[in-house]
Amino acid sequence: MRTPRMTQATQLVLDGFLRDEAAERHGYEIGAEAGLPSGTVHPILARLEAIGKVPRAAPMTAS
C-alpha cells in the first residue's frame, strides 16, 4: 500500500498520537483535540493503520 498524502488533517491526527506515545488514544479524542470531525479522523486512522503507522486497539467485549 502506498503512503497516504500528508495533508494538514493527517498531520493533526499523527500529532495526537505523538503527544503521549504510551497512551492509548481513541479517534474521538484525537478529533476533539484537533478540531476535526469523525468523518475525517476515522478514514485517516484506517489508512495509517493499514500501513502500520498507528496501532489498532483490540475491541472491548462485554462481560
Number of C-alpha atoms within 10 A of each C-alpha: 6 7 10 12 11 10 10 9 17 19 13 19 23 18 15 20 17 11 9 10 10 8 9 10 16 14 19 14 14 21 20 13 13 16 12 18 13 15 9 14 22 18 13 21 19 15 18 19 13 16 13 10 13 15 15 15 9 6 6 6 5 4 3
